[in-house]
Amino acid sequence: MSSNNFLKEPWKLKDLTKNEFEFLLKDFSCKRHPLVENFLKKSAWTFDKRDVVRTYLWIGNEKPYLRGFITLGIRSITLPETLSKTKRKEIFKGFRKEQDHIHSFFIAQICRADGVPKEELPLEKFLKFAFAICKEINEKVGTRLITLDVAKIEGYPKLVKAYKNYGFKPLFEDSKFVVLYALIG
Ligand SMILES: CC(C)(COP(=O)(O)OP(=O)(O)OC[C@H]1O[C@@H](n2cnc3c(N)ncnc32)[C@H](O)[C@@H]1OP(=O)(O)O)[C@@H](O)C(=O)NCCC(=O)NCCS
């Protein structure tokens, strides 16, 4: 099997044994974003077992074997009072003045491992995968808002820009995060 085929589809963390996952973690790092690395090493396994979120892993056949991962979930968002009418209309497909809570698909984590070339696993590949899953759920039960948080670590505006290149827009921000959104359909 070529390394490309191997990398085509991510694996569900829930389909791995704890030993297999721990083996993959041995040479995995994400120095650009320690919070993301920490999530994978400390929380991902338990969160998956508790059905809080789902983590998907791209696994290759050379080191680092774990090439990247994405974590997806669902969360409720409270929209700020200051949100513009235009954005409200866009999100609710019509103006809902009284509604300030909404469910959203949540891209909780995205990471290409240290040492993996950008061409192999660019942001586009992660987002295509996430959108395909959200679209599938949207077809079956509705919900069209997708959100993600960019932590205000050093250099975070570059990350915001990268997401904006794929259609994400700012929803609101606080002292710790910029919350971005995109819509299905
Ligand atoms: C998020 C990620 C998949 C995006 O990949 P990409 O868009 O294909 O390509 P890049 O890695 O070149 O990132 C785009 C830009 O964001 C910057 N960037 C990426 N991660 C960053 C981080 N954690 N902190 C600050 N800047 C970051 C890159 O330096 C790059 O800037 P440049 O255009 O000036 O070169 C990848 O950068 C990554 O895995 N980063 C580490 C983990 C992470 O930050 N996850 C996102 C949490 S919101």
The ligand as a MOL file (V3000), in Angstrom:
LIG
                    3D

  0  0  0     0  0            999 V3000
M  V30 BEGIN CTAB
M  V30 COUNTS 48 50 0 0 0
M  V30 BEGIN ATOM
M  V30 1 C -3.4980 24.6050 11.6220 0
M  V30 2 C -2.6760 23.9850 10.4980 0
M  V30 3 C -3.2400 22.5990 10.1380 0
M  V30 4 C -2.8060 24.9310 9.2850 0
M  V30 5 O -2.0540 24.4170 8.2390 0
M  V30 6 P -1.8530 25.1610 6.8340 0
M  V30 7 O -2.7840 26.3140 6.6920 0
M  V30 8 O -1.9380 24.0960 5.8090 0
M  V30 9 O -0.4050 25.7320 6.7930 0
M  V30 10 P 0.5770 26.4520 7.7890 0
M  V30 11 O 1.0740 25.4650 8.7740 0
M  V30 12 O 1.5710 27.0950 6.8860 0
M  V30 13 O -0.2250 27.5960 8.6070 0
M  V30 14 C -0.6980 28.8110 8.0520 0
M  V30 15 C -0.0320 30.0050 8.7620 0
M  V30 16 O -0.3620 29.9620 10.1610 0
M  V30 17 C 0.8330 29.9460 10.9550 0
M  V30 18 N 0.6040 29.0560 12.1130 0
M  V30 19 C 0.2690 27.7400 12.0710 0
M  V30 20 N 0.1030 27.2610 13.3150 0
M  V30 21 C 0.3540 28.2890 14.1470 0
M  V30 22 C 0.3410 28.4200 15.5500 0
M  V30 23 N 0.0030 27.3910 16.3400 0
M  V30 24 N 0.6170 29.6170 16.0850 0
M  V30 25 C 0.9370 30.6680 15.2940 0
M  V30 26 N 0.9470 30.6250 13.9460 0
M  V30 27 C 0.6610 29.4370 13.3870 0
M  V30 28 C 1.9100 29.3860 10.0320 0
M  V30 29 O 3.1920 29.8210 10.4360 0
M  V30 30 C 1.4920 29.9860 8.6970 0
M  V30 31 O 1.9130 31.3440 8.6160 0
M  V30 32 P 2.5760 31.9410 7.2840 0
M  V30 33 O 1.4540 31.9340 6.2760 0
M  V30 34 O 3.0230 33.2900 7.6490 0
M  V30 35 O 3.6590 30.9940 6.9100 0
M  V30 36 C -1.1870 23.8060 10.8730 0
M  V30 37 O -0.5550 25.0740 10.8530 0
M  V30 38 C -0.9490 23.2100 12.2410 0
M  V30 39 O -1.0960 22.0420 12.4130 0
M  V30 40 N -0.5800 24.0750 13.2300 0
M  V30 41 C -0.2550 23.6200 14.5730 0
M  V30 42 C -1.5380 23.3270 15.3760 0
M  V30 43 C -2.4900 24.4830 15.3800 0
M  V30 44 O -2.0920 25.6440 15.4980 0
M  V30 45 N -3.7980 24.1620 15.2590 0
M  V30 46 C -4.8340 25.1560 15.0910 0
M  V30 47 C -5.5110 25.5000 16.3320 0
M  V30 48 S -6.7800 26.7080 15.9840 0
M  V30 END ATOM
M  V30 BEGIN BOND
M  V30 1 1 1 2
M  V30 2 1 2 3
M  V30 3 1 2 4
M  V30 4 1 2 36
M  V30 5 1 4 5
M  V30 6 1 5 6
M  V30 7 2 6 7
M  V30 8 1 6 8
M  V30 9 1 6 9
M  V30 10 1 9 10
M  V30 11 2 10 11
M  V30 12 1 10 12
M  V30 13 1 10 13
M  V30 14 1 13 14
M  V30 15 1 14 15
M  V30 16 1 15 16
M  V30 17 1 15 30
M  V30 18 1 16 17
M  V30 19 1 17 18
M  V30 20 1 17 28
M  V30 21 1 18 19
M  V30 22 1 18 27
M  V30 23 2 19 20
M  V30 24 1 20 21
M  V30 25 1 21 22
M  V30 26 2 21 27
M  V30 27 1 22 23
M  V30 28 2 22 24
M  V30 29 1 24 25
M  V30 30 2 25 26
M  V30 31 1 26 27
M  V30 32 1 28 29
M  V30 33 1 28 30
M  V30 34 1 30 31
M  V30 35 1 31 32
M  V30 36 2 32 33
M  V30 37 1 32 34
M  V30 38 1 32 35
M  V30 39 1 36 37
M  V30 40 1 36 38
M  V30 41 2 38 39
M  V30 42 1 38 40
M  V30 43 1 40 41
M  V30 44 1 41 42
M  V30 45 1 42 43
M  V30 46 2 43 44
M  V30 47 1 43 45
M  V30 48 1 45 46
M  V30 49 1 46 47
M  V30 50 1 47 48
M  V30 END BOND
M  V30 END CTAB
M  END
